[in-house]
């Protein structure tokens, strides 16, 4: 089963694992990536991370990414939850779970999903520093390279 | 006589583009000569000093047309929803 949610509220990681594991048969393992708000950016302390998104596009974009992962790794199911709004350090931002018959598919699909979420889902992060200043996070070239690697390996 | 009608579009701005233009969404009617997303970005620059600042470096602007990623060469059609934003930074 595929579950995709874009929400302001937090999620329960244990409940999401149990929900995915119980939703289908044939699961041999679940890969997981949990993204958490860091307490600093380039050693500058952060008081909050603000996430903006494009509501009409976000879920369809994530659906396309999930469908690509399911196709490439024959996933049995996956769960993607991405939060938006104002988050404090230590709070959950994103959860990716990929369920497959075997570990290699589960782990690779998890890495693929987070790499593509970072570069193909319409979210923008703004850091609020403890000194009161704020700035938009710039896209990192490493993220583009990581995402592009899957294009070379795909199909 | 052919009447100059122009193309009606909805333009959405996100992140620092929204802050600099001072608007999240606006309806615009562009001349027929504005045929692509790249043309639109060049045309929007003259709307206000805020727009000029937002679009000072068009190379860093990304876009989506009707909720699908597009590029500067993508053709515009009447009624399109054109979203303009910096490179995404989710995950």
gemmi code that builds the backbone of each chain (N, CA, C; Angstrom):
import gemmi

chains = {
    "A": [
        ("UNK", (0.840, -1.195, 0.000), (0.000, 0.000, 0.000), (0.883, 1.255, 0.000)),
        ("UNK", (0.449, 2.261, -0.754), (1.181, 3.530, -0.802), (0.431, 4.561, 0.055)),
        ("UNK", (1.158, 5.165, 0.998), (0.570, 6.221, 1.831), (1.392, 7.483, 1.660)),
        ("UNK", (0.743, 8.572, 1.267), (1.449, 9.850, 1.129), (0.662, 10.917, 1.879)),
        ("UNK", (1.355, 11.610, 2.770), (0.677, 12.680, 3.507), (1.582, 13.901, 3.601)),
        ("UNK", (1.002, 15.079, 3.390), (1.714, 16.343, 3.575), (0.928, 17.071, 4.658)),
        ("UNK", (1.547, 17.306, 5.789), (0.782, 17.765, 6.943), (1.605, 18.664, 7.839)),
        ("UNK", (0.891, 19.451, 8.653), (1.548, 20.347, 9.590), (1.891, 19.598, 10.887)),
        ("UNK", (1.029, 18.698, 11.287), (1.221, 18.028, 12.581), (2.300, 16.941, 12.507)),
        ("UNK", (2.767, 16.549, 13.684), (3.795, 15.507, 13.795), (3.198, 14.148, 13.421)),
        ("UNK", (4.081, 13.157, 13.284), (3.627, 11.786, 13.005), (4.271, 10.842, 14.007)),
        ("UNK", (3.661, 9.660, 14.146), (4.137, 8.640, 15.085), (4.870, 7.567, 14.270)),
        ("UNK", (6.198, 7.551, 14.393), (7.016, 6.668, 13.554), (6.635, 5.205, 13.774)),
        ("UNK", (6.433, 4.812, 15.040), (6.081, 3.417, 15.346), (4.757, 3.029, 14.713)),
        ("UNK", (3.791, 3.928, 14.803), (2.468, 3.635, 14.239), (2.548, 3.520, 12.715)),
        ("UNK", (3.419, 4.339, 12.099), (3.552, 4.275, 10.636), (4.199, 2.956, 10.202)),
        ("UNK", (5.229, 2.512, 10.958), (5.844, 1.199, 10.672), (4.787, 0.102, 10.763)),
        ("UNK", (4.028, 0.119, 11.864), (3.032, -0.937, 12.092), (1.957, -0.901, 11.010)),
        ("UNK", (1.562, 0.330, 10.624), (0.528, 0.463, 9.596), (0.981, -0.098, 8.265)),
        ("UNK", (2.226, 0.190, 7.900), (2.752, -0.308, 6.624), (2.927, -1.824, 6.678)),
        ("UNK", (3.524, -2.299, 7.777), (3.781, -3.749, 7.902), (2.473, -4.540, 7.869)),
        ("UNK", (1.413, -3.957, 8.433), (0.143, -4.680, 8.495), (-0.724, -4.512, 7.260)),
        ("UNK", (-0.288, -3.667, 6.320), (-1.161, -3.335, 5.194), (-1.037, -4.299, 4.027)),
        ("UNK", (0.034, -5.085, 4.021), (0.207, -5.971, 2.874), (1.028, -7.194, 3.259)),
        ("UNK", (0.934, -8.239, 2.463), (1.702, -9.458, 2.712), (2.927, -9.449, 1.796)),
        ("UNK", (3.879, -10.297, 2.105), (5.058, -10.411, 1.243), (6.184, -9.476, 1.625)),
        ("UNK", (6.060, -8.773, 2.757), (7.123, -7.862, 3.184), (8.240, -8.644, 3.875)),
        ("UNK", (9.474, -8.464, 3.404), (10.626, -9.081, 4.057), (11.427, -8.070, 4.862)),
        ("UNK", (11.189, -6.789, 4.592), (11.916, -5.751, 5.326), (11.413, -4.375, 4.955)),
        ("UNK", (11.649, -3.439, 5.865), (11.248, -2.047, 5.624), (12.467, -1.149, 5.814)),
        ("UNK", (12.810, -0.379, 4.788), (13.868, 0.623, 4.913), (13.255, 1.908, 5.444)),
        ("UNK", (14.050, 2.683, 6.215), (13.506, 3.888, 6.846), (14.479, 5.055, 6.774)),
        ("UNK", (13.966, 6.222, 6.428), (14.710, 7.466, 6.630), (13.803, 8.422, 7.393)),
        ("UNK", (14.310, 8.927, 8.526), (13.579, 9.917, 9.314), (14.401, 11.196, 9.335)),
        ("UNK", (13.867, 12.263, 8.772), (14.565, 13.551, 8.764), (14.144, 14.370, 9.974)),
        ("UNK", (15.132, 14.981, 10.632), (14.900, 15.729, 11.874), (15.521, 17.123, 11.739)),
        ("UNK", (14.875, 18.130, 12.308), (15.409, 19.496, 12.262), (16.683, 19.566, 13.104)),
        ("UNK", (17.796, 19.990, 12.470), (19.060, 20.172, 13.197), (18.967, 21.402, 14.093)),
        ("UNK", (19.871, 21.462, 15.077), (19.836, 22.614, 15.992), (20.759, 23.742, 15.529)),
        ("UNK", (21.454, 23.519, 14.393), (22.358, 24.558, 13.900), (22.561, 24.377, 12.400)),
        ("UNK", (22.883, 25.470, 11.721), (23.235, 25.418, 10.301), (24.582, 26.114, 10.155)),
        ("UNK", (25.576, 25.415, 9.620), (26.957, 25.937, 9.555), (27.351, 26.522, 10.915)),
        ("UNK", (27.094, 25.739, 11.956), (27.401, 26.054, 13.361), (26.709, 27.316, 13.885)),
        ("UNK", (25.688, 27.794, 13.180), (24.889, 28.917, 13.670), (23.606, 28.342, 14.298)),
        ("UNK", (23.375, 28.610, 15.591), (22.222, 27.986, 16.257), (20.874, 28.416, 15.660)),
        ("UNK", (19.989, 27.468, 15.562), (18.677, 27.692, 14.933), (17.575, 27.613, 15.986)),
        ("UNK", (16.609, 28.523, 15.900), (15.460, 28.447, 16.812), (14.282, 27.756, 16.146)),
        ("UNK", (14.217, 27.821, 14.809), (13.118, 27.162, 14.092), (13.465, 26.982, 12.619)),
        ("UNK", (12.802, 25.990, 12.025), (12.887, 25.771, 10.576), (11.469, 25.916, 10.037)),
        ("UNK", (11.336, 26.785, 9.018), (10.009, 27.006, 8.444), (9.970, 26.336, 7.074)),
        ("UNK", (8.940, 25.539, 6.840), (8.809, 24.851, 5.552), (7.585, 25.346, 4.807)),
        ("UNK", (7.830, 25.863, 3.608), (6.743, 26.309, 2.732), (6.594, 25.269, 1.628)),
        ("UNK", (5.394, 25.088, 1.103), (5.245, 24.178, -0.035), (4.165, 24.689, -0.973)),
        ("UNK", (3.978, 23.969, -2.066), (3.038, 24.355, -3.126), (1.908, 23.336, -3.071)),
        ("UNK", (0.866, 23.629, -2.269), (-0.126, 22.606, -1.934), (-0.701, 21.843, -3.139)),
        ("UNK", (-1.029, 22.545, -4.216), (-1.666, 21.863, -5.344), (-0.715, 20.891, -6.045)),
        ("UNK", (0.586, 21.089, -5.867), (1.567, 20.281, -6.599), (2.256, 19.241, -5.723)),
        ("UNK", (2.322, 19.490, -4.416), (3.185, 18.667, -3.567), (2.806, 17.187, -3.596)),
        ("UNK", (1.536, 16.887, -3.330), (1.157, 15.468, -3.285), (1.299, 14.782, -4.647)),
        ("UNK", (0.832, 15.415, -5.751), (1.057, 14.769, -7.054), (2.544, 14.525, -7.353)),
        ("UNK", (3.401, 15.478, -6.965), (4.845, 15.306, -7.225), (5.383, 14.121, -6.428)),
        ("UNK", (4.945, 13.996, -5.163), (5.419, 12.881, -4.340), (4.852, 11.553, -4.859)),
        ("UNK", (3.605, 11.578, -5.337), (3.012, 10.357, -5.929), (3.870, 9.858, -7.096)),
        ("UNK", (4.333, 10.795, -7.931), (5.154, 10.400, -9.091), (6.467, 9.788, -8.646)),
        ("UNK", (7.073, 10.376, -7.598), (8.345, 9.857, -7.084), (8.130, 8.455, -6.509)),
        ("UNK", (7.045, 8.288, -5.747), (6.745, 6.983, -5.142), (6.488, 5.934, -6.219)),
        ("UNK", (5.742, 6.315, -7.262), (5.433, 5.361, -8.334), (6.716, 4.906, -9.023)),
        ("UNK", (7.665, 5.830, -9.183), (8.942, 5.478, -9.804), (9.707, 4.483, -8.926)),
        ("UNK", (9.706, 4.700, -7.616), (10.391, 3.767, -6.697), (9.724, 2.399, -6.727)),
        ("UNK", (8.399, 2.382, -6.739), (7.671, 1.094, -6.762), (8.007, 0.312, -8.021)),
        ("UNK", (8.127, 1.056, -9.128), (8.418, 0.407, -10.410), (9.849, -0.155, -10.425)),
        ("UNK", (10.797, 0.664, -9.945), (12.201, 0.234, -10.048), (12.539, -0.916, -9.115)),
        ("UNK", (11.977, -0.914, -7.902), (12.377, -1.907, -6.906), (11.256, -2.886, -6.558)),
        ("UNK", (10.176, -2.888, -7.322), (9.039, -3.778, -7.046), (8.643, -3.721, -5.574)),
        ("UNK", (8.474, -2.517, -5.065), (8.110, -2.367, -3.657), (6.745, -2.975, -3.392)),
        ("UNK", (6.607, -3.501, -2.174), (5.304, -4.007, -1.746), (4.457, -2.834, -1.240)),
        ("UNK", (5.144, -1.842, -0.679), (4.425, -0.667, -0.195), (5.402, 0.424, 0.199)),
        ("UNK", (4.913, 1.635, 0.396), (5.770, 2.695, 0.906), (4.932, 3.750, 1.628)),
        ("UNK", (5.594, 4.456, 2.519), (4.949, 5.544, 3.265), (5.847, 6.771, 3.178)),
        ("UNK", (5.283, 7.885, 2.759), (6.040, 9.139, 2.725), (5.194, 10.202, 3.430)),
        ("UNK", (5.751, 10.771, 4.479), (5.062, 11.849, 5.193), (6.016, 13.034, 5.249)),
        ("UNK", (5.569, 14.198, 4.796), (6.415, 15.392, 4.818), (5.652, 16.485, 5.538)),
        ("UNK", (6.297, 17.103, 6.534), (5.636, 18.177, 7.272), (5.932, 19.541, 6.656)),
        ("UNK", (5.074, 20.521, 6.958), (5.325, 21.905, 6.580), (4.980, 22.776, 7.787)),
        ("UNK", (5.260, 24.078, 7.674), (4.996, 24.979, 8.791), (6.275, 25.238, 9.571)),
        ("UNK", (6.111, 25.682, 10.816), (7.258, 26.078, 11.622), (7.622, 24.952, 12.582)),
        ("UNK", (8.854, 24.456, 12.472), (9.295, 23.303, 13.265), (10.494, 23.694, 14.124)),
        ("UNK", (10.534, 23.157, 15.337), (11.643, 23.447, 16.258), (12.736, 22.386, 16.093)),
        ("UNK", (13.992, 22.718, 16.477), (15.060, 21.712, 16.432), (14.630, 20.446, 17.172)),
        ("UNK", (14.969, 19.301, 16.585), (14.604, 18.017, 17.185), (13.283, 17.465, 16.688)),
        ("UNK", (12.481, 18.312, 16.047), (11.190, 17.816, 15.536), (11.396, 17.026, 14.238)),
        ("UNK", (10.462, 16.108, 13.991), (10.476, 15.343, 12.743), (10.092, 16.241, 11.572)),
        ("UNK", (10.786, 16.054, 10.422), (10.395, 16.772, 9.197), (9.757, 15.810, 8.199)),
        ("UNK", (10.459, 14.684, 7.970), (10.044, 13.804, 6.869), (10.265, 12.349, 7.267)),
        ("UNK", (9.352, 11.497, 6.828), (9.496, 10.054, 7.047), (9.353, 9.337, 5.706)),
        ("UNK", (10.323, 8.465, 5.428), (10.250, 7.614, 4.237), (10.368, 6.173, 4.691)),
        ("UNK", (9.383, 5.357, 4.360), (9.446, 3.918, 4.623), (9.243, 3.200, 3.293)),
        ("UNK", (10.112, 2.231, 2.999), (9.976, 1.461, 1.761), (9.966, -0.022, 2.119)),
        ("UNK", (8.881, -0.694, 1.788), (8.716, -2.115, 2.126), (8.923, -2.969, 0.890)),
        ("UNK", (9.767, -4.001, 1.046), (10.056, -4.874, -0.092), (10.239, -6.299, 0.410)),
        ("UNK", (10.391, -7.239, -0.507), (10.589, -8.633, -0.126), (11.976, -8.819, 0.484)),
        ("UNK", (12.957, -8.048, 0.015), (14.335, -8.232, 0.465), (14.986, -6.898, 0.809)),
        ("UNK", (16.067, -6.958, 1.623), (16.637, -5.739, 2.184), (17.240, -4.795, 1.150)),
        ("UNK", (17.882, -5.355, 0.110), (18.564, -4.464, -0.831), (17.573, -3.519, -1.511)),
        ("UNK", (16.438, -4.070, -1.933), (15.420, -3.234, -2.581), (14.880, -2.206, -1.588)),
        ("UNK", (14.630, -2.629, -0.340), (14.061, -1.726, 0.663), (15.020, -0.563, 0.945)),
        ("UNK", (16.306, -0.882, 1.114), (17.287, 0.158, 1.451), (17.571, 1.080, 0.267)),
        ("UNK", (17.719, 0.492, -0.928), (17.990, 1.333, -2.106), (16.804, 2.252, -2.407)),
        ("UNK", (15.606, 1.709, -2.308), (14.414, 2.519, -2.602), (14.282, 3.660, -1.595)),
        ("UNK", (14.650, 3.400, -0.347), (14.599, 4.456, 0.678), (15.546, 5.592, 0.306)),
        ("UNK", (16.766, 5.240, -0.093), (17.756, 6.263, -0.474), (17.285, 7.049, -1.693)),
        ("UNK", (16.747, 6.327, -2.660), (16.211, 6.979, -3.862), (15.099, 7.955, -3.499)),
        ("UNK", (14.164, 7.505, -2.661), (13.006, 8.338, -2.319), (13.429, 9.644, -1.651)),
        ("UNK", (14.361, 9.582, -0.709), (14.744, 10.828, -0.038), (15.578, 11.704, -0.981)),
        ("UNK", (16.413, 11.094, -1.821), (17.188, 11.893, -2.782), (16.258, 12.653, -3.735)),
        ("UNK", (15.224, 11.989, -4.214), (14.320, 12.643, -5.160), (13.362, 13.602, -4.467)),
        ("UNK", (12.983, 13.294, -3.223), (12.146, 14.242, -2.476), (12.866, 15.578, -2.321)),
        ("UNK", (14.172, 15.496, -2.082), (14.945, 16.724, -1.863), (15.035, 17.589, -3.102)),
        ("UNK", (14.953, 16.975, -4.271), (15.183, 17.728, -5.502), (13.954, 17.835, -6.407)),
        ("UNK", (12.885, 17.081, -6.102), (11.722, 17.065, -7.009), (10.384, 17.280, -6.327)),
        ("UNK", (10.398, 17.608, -5.046), (9.133, 17.930, -4.375), (9.187, 19.418, -4.012)),
        ("UNK", (8.077, 20.143, -4.254), (8.117, 21.608, -4.098), (8.003, 22.086, -2.650)),
        ("UNK", (9.145, 21.959, -1.946), (9.263, 22.476, -0.580), (10.421, 23.464, -0.534)),
        ("UNK", (10.297, 24.459, 0.349), (11.389, 25.418, 0.559), (11.551, 25.627, 2.050)),
        ("UNK", (12.819, 25.583, 2.504), (13.115, 25.721, 3.935), (13.694, 27.098, 4.233)),
        ("UNK", (13.237, 27.652, 5.344), (13.828, 28.900, 5.822), (14.311, 28.680, 7.250)),
        ("UNK", (15.567, 29.060, 7.490), (16.135, 28.912, 8.834), (15.930, 30.191, 9.629)),
        ("UNK", (15.452, 30.029, 10.851), (15.339, 31.154, 11.782), (16.427, 30.957, 12.830)),
        ("UNK", (17.335, 31.913, 12.948), (18.452, 31.764, 13.882), (18.089, 32.339, 15.240)),
        ("UNK", (18.826, 31.908, 16.249), (18.513, 32.347, 17.618), (18.776, 33.851, 17.795)),
        ("UNK", (19.597, 34.449, 16.901), (19.850, 35.895, 17.014), (18.757, 36.727, 16.328)),
        ("UNK", (17.713, 36.049, 15.804), (16.584, 36.768, 15.220), (16.655, 36.900, 13.703)),
        ("UNK", (17.826, 36.627, 13.120), (17.920, 36.696, 11.658), (17.316, 35.446, 11.034)),
        ("UNK", (17.071, 35.514, 9.747), (16.509, 34.359, 9.039), (17.033, 34.327, 7.611)),
        ("UNK", (17.110, 33.131, 7.041), (17.497, 33.065, 5.632), (16.975, 31.781, 4.991)),
        ("UNK", (16.667, 31.899, 3.698), (16.211, 30.735, 2.937), (17.388, 29.797, 2.700)),
        ("UNK", (17.133, 28.509, 2.848), (18.172, 27.506, 2.603), (18.415, 27.428, 1.102)),
        ("UNK", (19.695, 27.414, 0.706), (20.008, 27.287, -0.714), (20.138, 25.818, -1.092)),
        ("UNK", (19.708, 25.507, -2.301), (19.834, 24.130, -2.786), (21.317, 23.774, -2.859)),
        ("UNK", (21.629, 22.514, -2.519), (23.024, 22.084, -2.517), (23.321, 21.255, -3.758)),
        ("UNK", (24.493, 21.518, -4.319), (24.867, 20.789, -5.542), (24.972, 19.284, -5.272)),
        ("UNK", (25.425, 18.924, -4.045), (25.542, 17.489, -3.709), (24.195, 16.795, -3.829)),
        ("UNK", (23.117, 17.507, -3.475), (21.777, 16.916, -3.554), (21.394, 16.651, -5.009)),
        ("UNK", (21.738, 17.597, -5.898), (21.437, 17.409, -7.325), (22.230, 16.231, -7.888)),
        ("UNK", (23.482, 16.127, -7.447), (24.323, 15.032, -7.933), (23.777, 13.691, -7.443)),
        ("UNK", (23.393, 13.650, -6.158), (22.835, 12.409, -5.595), (21.572, 12.005, -6.342)),
        ("UNK", (20.715, 12.977, -6.643), (19.451, 12.677, -7.328), (19.708, 12.238, -8.770)),
        ("UNK", (20.699, 12.868, -9.405), (20.984, 12.564, -10.813), (21.579, 11.173, -10.980)),
        ("UNK", (22.291, 10.688, -9.939), (22.869, 9.344, -10.022), (21.807, 8.293, -10.309)),
        ("UNK", (20.632, 8.485, -9.730), (19.550, 7.508, -9.932), (19.036, 7.545, -11.361)),
        ("UNK", (19.201, 8.694, -12.050), (18.795, 8.757, -13.455), (19.714, 7.889, -14.285)),
        ("UNK", (21.016, 7.984, -13.994), (22.002, 7.199, -14.735), (21.767, 5.697, -14.540)),
        ("UNK", (21.350, 5.347, -13.293), (21.176, 3.921, -12.984), (19.793, 3.404, -13.366)),
        ("UNK", (18.871, 4.317, -13.662), (17.474, 3.907, -13.840), (17.171, 3.283, -15.180)),
        ("UNK", (15.987, 2.800, -15.337), (15.398, 2.256, -16.559), (16.017, 0.957, -17.055)),
    ],
    "B": [
        ("UNK", (-9.393, 43.148, -39.092), (-8.652, 43.554, -37.881), (-8.607, 42.399, -36.893)),
        ("UNK", (-7.415, 42.071, -36.453), (-7.303, 41.070, -35.392), (-7.141, 41.798, -34.064)),
        ("UNK", (-7.993, 41.451, -33.130), (-7.929, 42.110, -31.825), (-6.786, 41.519, -31.002)),
        ("UNK", (-5.997, 42.394, -30.388), (-4.918, 41.936, -29.503), (-5.516, 41.548, -28.169)),
        ("UNK", (-5.603, 40.264, -27.901), (-6.261, 39.838, -26.671), (-5.298, 39.556, -25.530)),
        ("UNK", (-4.096, 39.095, -25.860), (-3.162, 38.720, -24.803), (-3.533, 37.384, -24.198)),
        ("UNK", (-2.687, 36.914, -23.303), (-2.866, 35.609, -22.684), (-3.049, 35.797, -21.187)),
        ("UNK", (-4.164, 35.308, -20.669), (-4.408, 35.412, -19.223), (-3.739, 34.246, -18.496)),
        ("UNK", (-2.983, 34.565, -17.462), (-2.262, 33.542, -16.700), (-2.431, 33.810, -15.209)),
        ("UNK", (-2.322, 32.746, -14.418), (-2.214, 32.903, -12.962), (-0.762, 32.622, -12.598)),
        ("UNK", (-0.141, 33.566, -11.908), (1.268, 33.384, -11.538), (1.366, 33.227, -10.021)),
        ("UNK", (2.061, 32.187, -9.579), (2.276, 31.945, -8.145), (3.758, 32.124, -7.828)),
        ("UNK", (4.033, 32.681, -6.655), (5.428, 32.872, -6.231), (5.643, 32.162, -4.894)),
        ("UNK", (6.803, 31.547, -4.752), (7.119, 30.855, -3.500), (8.466, 31.311, -2.939)),
        ("UNK", (8.603, 31.089, -1.619), (9.850, 31.363, -0.885), (10.281, 32.820, -1.093)),
        ("UNK", (11.561, 33.072, -1.389), (12.002, 34.477, -1.466), (11.441, 35.218, -2.679)),
        ("UNK", (10.946, 34.479, -3.669), (10.283, 35.176, -4.783), (8.972, 35.792, -4.301)),
        ("UNK", (8.262, 35.081, -3.420), (7.028, 35.609, -2.841), (7.334, 36.839, -1.985)),
        ("UNK", (8.406, 36.739, -1.192), (8.755, 37.871, -0.330), (9.157, 39.103, -1.144)),
        ("UNK", (9.972, 38.889, -2.174), (10.466, 40.054, -2.937), (9.387, 40.683, -3.817)),
        ("UNK", (8.522, 39.846, -4.412), (7.465, 40.430, -5.251), (6.347, 40.991, -4.383)),
        ("UNK", (6.286, 40.547, -3.124), (5.232, 41.024, -2.229), (3.884, 40.401, -2.526)),
        ("UNK", (3.876, 39.302, -3.284), (2.586, 38.649, -3.534), (2.772, 37.152, -3.734)),
        ("UNK", (1.770, 36.387, -3.294), (1.835, 34.933, -3.431), (1.209, 34.496, -4.748)),
        ("UNK", (0.292, 35.351, -5.263), (-0.466, 34.950, -6.446), (-0.949, 36.201, -7.156)),
        ("UNK", (-0.833, 36.244, -8.466), (-1.441, 37.348, -9.210), (-1.925, 36.878, -10.575)),
        ("UNK", (-2.969, 37.553, -11.045), (-3.506, 37.284, -12.389), (-2.855, 38.292, -13.321)),
        ("UNK", (-2.313, 37.819, -14.433), (-1.714, 38.754, -15.389), (-2.248, 38.457, -16.792)),
        ("UNK", (-2.251, 39.475, -17.614), (-2.548, 39.293, -19.038), (-1.319, 39.755, -19.797)),
        ("UNK", (-0.672, 38.797, -20.453), (0.593, 39.126, -21.122), (0.365, 39.259, -22.631)),
        ("UNK", (1.187, 40.083, -23.297), (1.056, 40.209, -24.762), (1.365, 38.888, -25.466)),
        ("UNK", (0.863, 38.751, -26.680), (1.061, 37.509, -27.452), (2.541, 37.160, -27.598)),
        ("UNK", (3.393, 38.184, -27.597), (4.829, 37.949, -27.788), (5.445, 37.181, -26.622)),
        ("UNK", (4.771, 37.185, -25.478), (5.263, 36.433, -24.318), (4.762, 34.996, -24.457)),
        ("UNK", (5.589, 34.166, -25.103), (5.112, 32.828, -25.478), (5.608, 31.705, -24.599)),
        ("UNK", (6.679, 31.948, -23.834), (7.260, 30.869, -23.031), (7.425, 31.319, -21.577)),
        ("UNK", (7.747, 30.340, -20.717), (7.969, 30.657, -19.301), (9.122, 31.650, -19.162)),
        ("UNK", (10.156, 31.486, -19.988), (11.302, 32.407, -19.942), (10.895, 33.824, -20.331)),
        ("UNK", (10.042, 33.929, -21.362), (9.527, 35.245, -21.768), (8.756, 35.884, -20.617)),
        ("UNK", (7.964, 35.056, -19.908), (7.143, 35.572, -18.810), (8.021, 36.158, -17.707)),
        ("UNK", (9.097, 35.440, -17.370), (10.000, 35.922, -16.313), (10.590, 37.281, -16.709)),
        ("UNK", (10.997, 37.406, -17.968), (11.560, 38.679, -18.443), (10.502, 39.784, -18.387)),
        ("UNK", (9.274, 39.427, -18.737), (8.170, 40.412, -18.758), (7.795, 40.856, -17.342)),
        ("UNK", (7.808, 39.905, -16.392), (7.404, 40.210, -15.008), (8.363, 41.191, -14.337)),
        ("UNK", (9.614, 41.196, -14.803), (10.629, 42.053, -14.174), (10.219, 43.523, -14.104)),
        ("UNK", (9.438, 43.964, -15.085), (9.086, 45.386, -15.151), (7.856, 45.758, -14.329)),
        ("UNK", (7.272, 44.789, -13.634), (6.021, 45.091, -12.913), (6.213, 45.984, -11.695)),
        ("UNK", (7.348, 45.814, -11.000), (7.600, 46.632, -9.795), (9.076, 46.487, -9.435)),
        ("UNK", (9.583, 47.378, -8.581), (10.966, 47.207, -8.119), (11.153, 45.860, -7.414)),
        ("UNK", (10.115, 45.414, -6.697), (10.186, 44.105, -6.036), (10.337, 42.978, -7.040)),
        ("UNK", (9.557, 43.043, -8.135), (9.686, 42.021, -9.187), (11.080, 42.086, -9.809)),
        ("UNK", (11.583, 43.306, -10.024), (12.917, 43.454, -10.624), (13.966, 42.783, -9.744)),
        ("UNK", (13.815, 42.956, -8.426), (14.753, 42.331, -7.491), (14.597, 40.808, -7.509)),
        ("UNK", (13.349, 40.338, -7.543), (13.092, 38.892, -7.534), (13.687, 38.215, -8.764)),
        ("UNK", (13.597, 38.901, -9.901), (14.019, 38.273, -11.157), (15.351, 38.800, -11.678)),
        ("UNK", (16.150, 39.392, -10.771), (17.432, 39.954, -11.184), (18.334, 38.893, -11.804)),
        ("UNK", (18.247, 37.663, -11.287), (19.071, 36.577, -11.827), (18.160, 35.427, -12.274)),
        ("UNK", (17.656, 35.493, -13.505), (16.660, 34.512, -13.965), (17.184, 33.068, -13.951)),
        ("UNK", (18.510, 32.901, -13.980), (19.053, 31.537, -14.040), (18.754, 30.726, -12.781)),
        ("UNK", (18.501, 31.415, -11.656), (18.229, 30.661, -10.426), (16.729, 30.401, -10.231)),
        ("UNK", (15.908, 30.857, -11.176), (14.465, 30.669, -11.043), (14.047, 29.331, -11.663)),
        ("UNK", (13.239, 28.589, -10.930), (12.652, 27.354, -11.461), (11.159, 27.586, -11.653)),
        ("UNK", (10.527, 26.746, -12.489), (9.092, 26.958, -12.683), (8.330, 25.660, -12.862)),
        ("UNK", (7.043, 25.754, -12.602), (6.123, 24.645, -12.859), (4.922, 25.236, -13.576)),
        ("UNK", (4.418, 24.510, -14.572), (3.228, 24.970, -15.273), (2.128, 23.946, -15.040)),
        ("UNK", (1.010, 24.409, -14.519), (-0.100, 23.520, -14.139), (0.399, 22.371, -13.266)),
        ("UNK", (1.181, 22.718, -12.266), (1.695, 21.807, -11.232), (2.688, 20.762, -11.749)),
        ("UNK", (3.286, 20.992, -12.927), (4.336, 20.087, -13.411), (5.590, 20.908, -13.679)),
        ("UNK", (6.753, 20.389, -13.264), (7.996, 21.110, -13.510), (8.136, 21.403, -15.001)),
        ("UNK", (8.602, 22.611, -15.291), (8.764, 23.026, -16.683), (10.080, 23.783, -16.777)),
        ("UNK", (10.444, 24.240, -17.995), (11.652, 25.048, -18.094), (11.367, 26.304, -18.906)),
        ("UNK", (12.400, 27.112, -19.089), (12.223, 28.430, -19.703), (11.644, 28.337, -21.110)),
        ("UNK", (11.862, 27.207, -21.783), (11.402, 27.076, -23.167), (9.956, 26.581, -23.261)),
        ("UNK", (9.370, 26.184, -22.117), (8.019, 25.626, -22.154), (7.008, 26.688, -22.604)),
        ("UNK", (6.169, 26.310, -23.556), (5.177, 27.235, -24.116), (4.034, 27.478, -23.126)),
        ("UNK", (3.531, 28.695, -23.134), (2.405, 29.058, -22.270), (1.105, 29.006, -23.060)),
        ("UNK", (0.045, 28.580, -22.372), (-1.284, 28.597, -22.990), (-2.235, 29.391, -22.100)),
        ("UNK", (-3.272, 29.966, -22.674), (-4.203, 30.744, -21.865), (-4.743, 29.926, -20.700)),
        ("UNK", (-4.819, 30.568, -19.532), (-5.368, 29.888, -18.364), (-4.338, 29.112, -17.568)),
        ("UNK", (-3.096, 29.033, -18.056), (-2.072, 28.269, -17.330), (-1.836, 28.842, -15.933)),
        ("UNK", (-1.530, 27.938, -14.995), (-1.047, 28.342, -13.672), (0.471, 28.180, -13.698)),
        ("UNK", (1.167, 29.295, -13.616), (2.629, 29.273, -13.701), (3.204, 29.579, -12.316)),
        ("UNK", (3.908, 28.610, -11.738), (4.528, 28.822, -10.429), (6.006, 29.104, -10.620)),
        ("UNK", (6.497, 30.131, -9.949), (7.914, 30.517, -10.042), (8.525, 30.434, -8.655)),
        ("UNK", (9.713, 29.837, -8.566), (10.306, 29.595, -7.249), (11.805, 29.323, -7.372)),
        ("UNK", (12.535, 29.433, -6.240), (13.944, 29.038, -6.258), (14.047, 27.508, -6.263)),
        ("UNK", (15.239, 26.960, -6.499), (15.399, 25.511, -6.449), (14.846, 24.960, -5.128)),
        ("UNK", (14.194, 23.799, -5.193), (13.509, 23.260, -4.013), (14.522, 22.765, -2.977)),
        ("UNK", (14.118, 22.815, -1.705), (15.022, 22.423, -0.606), (14.267, 21.628, 0.467)),
        ("UNK", (13.451, 20.671, 0.024), (12.702, 19.871, 1.002), (13.520, 18.697, 1.513)),
        ("UNK", (12.829, 17.737, 2.074), (13.461, 16.510, 2.554), (14.072, 16.676, 3.931)),
    ],
}
model = gemmi.Model(1)
for chain_id, residues in chains.items():
    chain = gemmi.Chain(chain_id)
    for i, (resn, *xyz) in enumerate(residues, 1):
        res = gemmi.Residue()
        res.name, res.seqid = resn, gemmi.SeqId(i, " ")
        for name, pos in zip(("N", "CA", "C"), xyz):
            atom = gemmi.Atom()
            atom.name, atom.element = name, gemmi.Element(name[0])
            atom.pos, atom.b_iso = gemmi.Position(*pos), 0.0
            res.add_atom(atom)
        chain.add_residue(res)
    model.add_chain(chain)
structure = gemmi.Structure()
structure.add_model(model)
structure.setup_entities()
